[in-house]
Amino acid sequence: MINSLLLISIAPVLIIAFYIYNRDRYEKEPVSVLIKALLTGIFIILPVAIIEYLLILAAGDLEGIQNAAYTAFIVAGLTEEGMKFLAFYLIFWKNRNFNEKFDGIVYAVFIALGFAAFENIIYVLAEGFGVGILRALTAVPAHALFGVMMGYHFGIARFNPQNKALHLFLAFFLPFISHGLYDFLLFGNTQFLLIIFIPVFIYFWINGFQKISKLSDASIFRHVIPDDRDNPQKDSV
């Protein structure tokens, strides 16, 4: 039983990781760096858990829709996306393998997947197979899609210095707001908010695939002979 629950917990993470790895068509990242990104996502669980616990205590007697908004945007969105942002910036921003825009998406998604994998195991072992199926279709892809948003803007910031500050801000702000909105529509626990959740989540999917396609197709390695990939000419877009 436990083996089945672990499988349903990890399967969506592996599927998404495999997809992102394969979309990095022209110059794949070293497996060691990808494992490092996954482990980074796992390790930030502890500081996230501590901060979220303190923020919940600080909430006091908030109830209803106010509590849902606070929990979604501040406890979950701000803390989790903020910690992912810091982890990316401190560990991967200056990594020599970060040599094209699409790598930003790869690293950010793998950090998010490491976080999602650990979180998913906890939820599924506690609540069972049905929750595992539901989270495989919603929570795990959501973490990955927020990672796409973050990595997209990290990639542009790295190779578009004139707009670096703006895109670093967006690398944090858009995942934070999107994560908060995602959770709020669920935590609000009303039929109206659940109805809104469906098109919002579909939009996240569409927007994520568009960002992946845009940076993948714009790879500076797309027309580079494999032997010349160690010395690509950086693009200015």
C-alpha positions in Angstrom: 0.0 0.0 0.0 2.8 2.4 1.0 4.6 1.6 -2.3 1.5 2.4 -4.3 1.1 5.7 -2.5 4.7 6.6 -3.0 4.4 5.8 -6.7 1.3 8.0 -7.2 3.2 10.8 -5.3 6.3 10.7 -7.4 4.9 9.7 -10.8 3.6 13.2 -11.8 6.9 14.8 -10.7 8.9 12.4 -12.9 6.6 12.9 -15.8 6.9 16.7 -15.7 10.7 16.5 -15.1 11.0 14.2 -18.1 8.9 16.6 -20.3 11.0 19.7 -19.3 14.2 17.8 -19.8 13.2 16.8 -23.3 12.0 20.3 -24.2 15.6 21.4 -23.5 16.3 20.1 -27.0 19.5 21.9 -28.1 21.8 21.9 -25.1 20.6 19.7 -22.2 21.7 20.5 -18.6 24.0 18.2 -16.8 22.1 15.5 -14.8 24.1 16.5 -11.7 22.9 20.0 -11.9 19.3 18.9 -12.3 19.6 16.6 -9.3 21.0 19.6 -7.4 18.0 21.6 -8.4 15.6 18.9 -7.2 17.4 18.5 -3.9 17.4 22.3 -3.5 13.6 22.2 -3.8 13.4 19.4 -1.1 15.8 21.2 1.3 13.9 24.5 1.3 10.9 22.6 2.7 12.2 23.0 6.3 12.6 26.8 6.3 9.3 27.1 4.5 7.6 25.0 7.1 9.0 27.1 9.9 8.1 30.4 8.3 4.6 29.2 7.4 4.0 28.0 11.0 5.1 31.4 12.4 2.8 33.2 9.9 -0.1 31.0 10.9 0.5 31.9 14.5 0.7 35.6 13.6 -2.7 35.4 11.8 -4.5 35.4 15.1 -8.3 35.1 14.8 -8.8 35.6 11.1 -11.8 33.7 9.7 -13.6 33.0 6.5 -12.5 34.7 3.3 -9.9 36.8 5.1 -8.3 33.8 6.5 -8.4 32.1 3.1 -6.7 35.1 1.4 -4.0 35.4 4.2 -3.3 31.7 4.0 -3.2 31.6 0.2 -1.2 34.7 -0.5 1.0 35.2 2.5 1.4 31.8 4.2 1.7 29.7 1.0 2.3 32.0 -2.0 4.7 34.5 -0.5 6.7 32.0 1.6 7.0 29.1 -1.0 7.6 31.2 -4.1 9.9 33.6 -2.1 12.0 30.7 -0.9 12.2 29.1 -4.4 13.2 32.5 -5.8 16.0 32.9 -3.2 17.2 29.4 -3.8 17.4 29.9 -7.5 19.2 33.3 -7.2 21.7 32.1 -4.6 22.5 28.7 -6.1 21.9 28.8 -9.9 22.0 32.5 -11.0 25.7 32.4 -11.5 26.0 28.7 -12.4 28.2 28.4 -15.6 25.7 26.0 -17.1 23.1 28.7 -17.0 24.1 29.8 -20.6 20.7 30.4 -22.3 17.3 31.7 -21.4 15.5 28.3 -21.4 17.9 27.1 -18.7 16.0 29.4 -16.3 12.8 27.4 -16.9 14.7 24.1 -16.4 16.2 25.1 -13.1 13.1 26.8 -11.7 10.9 23.9 -12.6 13.2 21.3 -11.1 13.4 23.3 -7.9 9.6 23.5 -7.8 9.4 19.8 -8.6 11.7 18.9 -5.7 9.5 20.9 -3.4 6.3 19.4 -4.9 7.6 15.9 -4.6 8.3 16.1 -0.8 5.0 18.0 -0.2 3.1 15.5 -2.3 4.5 12.5 -0.4 3.4 14.0 2.9 -0.2 14.7 1.7 -0.7 11.4 -0.1 0.7 9.2 2.7 -1.6 11.1 5.1 -4.8 11.2 3.0 -4.6 8.4 0.5 -4.8 7.4 -3.1 -7.7 9.7 -4.1 -5.8 12.8 -2.9 -2.8 11.5 -4.8 -4.8 11.4 -8.1 -6.2 14.8 -7.4 -2.9 16.4 -6.6 -1.3 14.7 -9.7 -3.7 16.7 -11.8 -3.6 20.0 -9.9 -1.0 20.7 -7.2 2.0 19.2 -8.8 1.5 20.7 -12.2 0.7 24.0 -10.5 4.1 24.1 -8.8 5.7 23.3 -12.1 3.8 26.0 -13.9 4.8 28.6 -11.3 8.3 27.4 -11.9 7.9 28.1 -15.6 6.8 31.7 -14.8 9.8 32.2 -12.5 12.3 30.6 -14.8 11.1 32.4 -17.8 11.8 35.8 -16.2 15.1 34.6 -14.7 16.2 33.6 -18.1 15.3 37.0 -19.7 16.9 38.8 -16.7 20.1 36.9 -17.1 20.6 37.6 -20.8 18.8 41.0 -21.2 20.7 43.2 -18.7 18.9 46.4 -19.6 15.7 45.0 -18.2 17.3 42.8 -15.4 15.6 44.5 -12.5 12.2 44.3 -14.0 12.4 40.7 -14.9 14.0 39.7 -11.5 11.0 41.4 -9.9 8.6 39.5 -12.2 10.4 36.2 -11.5 9.2 36.5 -8.0 6.0 38.5 -8.2 4.1 36.6 -10.9 4.6 33.1 -9.3 3.7 34.6 -5.9 0.5 36.2 -7.2 -0.4 33.1 -9.3 0.2 30.7 -6.4 -1.8 32.9 -4.0 -4.7 33.1 -6.5 -4.6 29.3 -7.1 -4.8 28.6 -3.4 -7.3 31.3 -2.6 -9.8 29.9 -5.2 -9.5 26.6 -3.5 -9.3 27.7 0.2 -12.3 30.1 -0.3 -14.4 26.9 -0.4 -17.3 28.4 -2.3 -18.9 27.2 -5.5 -18.3 30.6 -7.2 -14.6 30.5 -6.5 -14.3 26.9 -7.6 -16.0 27.7 -10.9 -13.5 30.5 -11.4 -10.6 28.1 -10.5 -11.2 26.1 -13.7 -10.5 28.8 -16.3 -7.7 30.3 -14.2 -6.0 26.9 -14.0 -6.5 26.4 -17.8 -4.9 29.8 -18.3 -1.9 28.8 -16.2 -1.4 25.7 -18.5 -1.7 27.7 -21.7 0.6 30.5 -20.5 3.1 27.9 -19.3 3.3 26.1 -22.6 3.6 29.4 -24.4 6.6 30.4 -22.3 8.2 27.0 -22.7 7.8 27.1 -26.5 9.0 30.7 -26.8 12.2 30.2 -25.0 12.8 26.7 -26.4 12.4 27.9 -30.0 14.6 30.9 -29.3 17.5 28.8 -28.0 20.9 30.2 -29.0 22.0 26.6 -29.6 19.3 25.9 -32.1 21.6 26.3 -35.1 24.9 25.6 -33.4 27.0 22.6 -34.4 27.3 20.3 -31.3 31.1 20.8 -31.2 30.7 24.6 -31.0 28.3 24.6 -28.1 30.9 25.5 -25.5 31.4 28.9 -27.1 28.0 30.2 -28.3 27.4 33.8 -29.1 25.0 35.2 -26.6 21.8 36.6 -28.0 20.7 40.1 -27.0 17.0 39.6 -26.9 
